[in-house]
Amino acid sequence: MLFPTPSSVGIRVILAAALLLPTAFLSACSALGGGDGCHDTAAELKRLAKQPLLDSPPADASAPANYRGVGVTTGCDDDSSGAPWLHADRLYAFPGKPDDVIAYYTKTAAAAGWKFEEDPAAGAPPATVEGACWTRTEQGRHLLLDVDLRPKGFSPEPEVGTGLAYSVSVGTERDGGKETCWH
């Protein structure tokens, strides 16, 4: 019969600690963040994905060539510095000008009960060259609608040809908090 040697037992203990230590740190970070992170957020993400403005682009908008068939994507970002951020996003390609996109969503969002939120750093213009943002409260949750004319972080990068790419996102803090557009 073979018995583990002292050196193999030590290696097993070190390997077990190496595998469990990251889990312990993640749990501690989640606890410090004030909640249980992104666990059990599927129902809220589904509600966000059903927001009508995600599927209501201007007439000439379409999915970027390399995103056809993707539709709405959802996610939960938990950086442990506060409440996790839940969001539903959709990418579009548009052959017109950025002002046309903002004008369309300004009218459509207002008709759906969203309130435009001015960027305090931008001053008088209703939107920046990067996009615009609206807020509303629904089912006790504070929601942000963001139209980003310079979408970042999508992989692969959207292929739009001669037009522009933009994203539409509806998000909320996990606790339904009062996050602003221009934190």
N, C-alpha and C positions, 0 to 999 in steps of 0.2 A: 504494500500500500504506500502511495506517495503522499507526503505531507507538504504543505507549502513551506517554502524556506522563508526565513525572516525577511530576506530582501524582497521576495515576491509579494509578501503581505504588505510591506511598506509601500511598494509600487501601487498595489491595488487601493490602498487607503489614499494615496496621493491622487490617483486617477479619479476616485469617487469624489474627493473634495474638489478637484478641478471641474468636474461635471456639475456638482451641486452649488458651488459658490456663485456662479453667475445667476442662477435662479434665486438665491437668497438676496443678492444685490438688487435684482429686478423687483422682488417683492418689497424690499425695503424702500426702493424709490417710489413704487406705487403707493405705499402707505404714507410716505412723506408728501406725496402730491395731493393728499386729501381725499382720495377715493380709491375705487378698485380699478382704475384705469379704463380700458376699453372693453372689459368683460361685460357681457349681456347688453350690448348696444345694437344688436341686429334689428330689433323692432323699430327703434328710432331711426336707424339708417334707412330702412325700407320706407318709412314715412317721408324722410327727406328726399329720397329718390323719386317719390311720386309728386313732388312739387311741380305744378303745371308750367312754370316759366323755364324749367330745364328742357322741356320739349316744345317750346313755342318760339323758335327763332324767326328772324326776318325772312321774308319770302325767298330770297336768293341764297340764304345760308344753307350749308350742308356739312356733313361730317368731312374732316380732312381726308384726303385720298388714303392715307395709311391708318385711318381710324373708322372706316366704314364698318357698320355692324357692331361697333363697341357700345354705343349708347351711353347711358348714365353709369358712372362709377361712384363708389362710396368708399369712405375711409374714416378712421378715427386716429387722431394724432394725440399722443400722450407724451409730452416732454417732461412730465412730472413737476412743472413749475406752476401748475394751476389745474383748473378743470380741463379734462380732455376735450378736444375739438372734433365734433362729428360733422361730416360734410358729404354732399353729393355734388358731383361735377359732370360737366359735359363740354366737349370741345366742338367748335364749329369753324368752318372756313367761310369767309364772306368776300365777295368780289368788290364791294363798295368801300366807302371811306369809314374811318373810325367814328366820325361824328354821326354817320347814319346808324351805326350800331347803338350808340349811346342814346340817340333820339328815339329809336324804336323801343328800347328797354325802358326809357323814362316814361313814355306813354303807356306801355303795356304793364309795367310794374305799378304805376299809379292806379290804373284801372282795376288791378287785382288787390288794391289795399296796401301796397308797400309805400313807405315814407322815405323819400330821398334824404340821404345824410351827406351834408357838405363836408368836404375835406377842410379842416380849419387851416391847414398850411397852404391850401390853394387859393384862398381868398374868394373872390367873386365868381370865377367860373363854376358852373354846376358840376363839372367832372374834369378829371385830369386826363392827360394824354394816355395814361395807363389804364383807365377804366372808371367805373362808378359803382356806388354801393347804396343799398336800400335796406330798411329794417321793418319788421313787423312782429307782433306777438300772436302766436297761434297755439292753442291748447296749452296755455301757460308757459310756452317756451319763447324766448327772444331769438328770432331768426335774422340772419344776414343774407342778403342776396348780393352777390358780387359779380360784376361783369369785368373781366380782366382782359385788356387788349394786348397784353404782353404775357401770355401764359408761360409760366416757368415750371420746371420740374416734371414735365411730361416726357416719358420715354417710351417710344421714340418721339423725337420732336415732330410736331404736326407738319405734314406736307400740304401746302395750300396753293401752290402755283403762283399766280399773279395777285392773289388776294391777300387777306390778312387772316390770322388765326386769332380766336378769342375763346375764353372759357366763361361758362356761366356756372356759378357755384351757390348752393344754399347750405349754410352751416349754422351750428349752434354749439354752445358749451354743453357738456354732458349734463350739468346741473340746471340747464335752461337759463343761465345767468344773463347779464346785461352787457356782453361784449359789444364794443362799438366798431364801426367800420374802420376808423382811423386810429386805433389804439396807439 
